[in-house]
Amino acid sequence: MTRRLLTLSLAFAIVLTPFGPAAYGKKKPDQTPDKVKTEIESRINKKEEHVKVKLRSGSQVKGRITQSSANGFTVIDDKSGSRTEIAYTDVSNVEGRGMSKTKKTLIGVGIGVALFAAAFAYSFTHIWD
């Protein structure tokens, strides 16, 4: 019985292994300045000011959005308190800090599936006891 369980788990591992790099290997395309502007304005309206801004030059700016204008926005670093003026055209990507709701949901679903599989395997192995 344990040999079947081991074989089944190894089969799942072999089948699901190719999906790992595919999930992490995709690169997001750069956001257009219009999309960056709407993202910044929506974050200010929702009071989600903590962001991680990736610039087209390759550097990152982390901090809090304090104000936005027609051409750019201001980010204040939480640790040093320095102000950085960033133009919308210089931004490659804007992300909130921490994990997204989608990632949190997928982690919860994964834990649920793992618990269900463990309970199923335990009940299946002890069905004739």
Order of alpha helices (4+ residues) and beta strands (2+ residues): alpha-alpha-alpha-beta-beta-beta-beta-beta-alpha
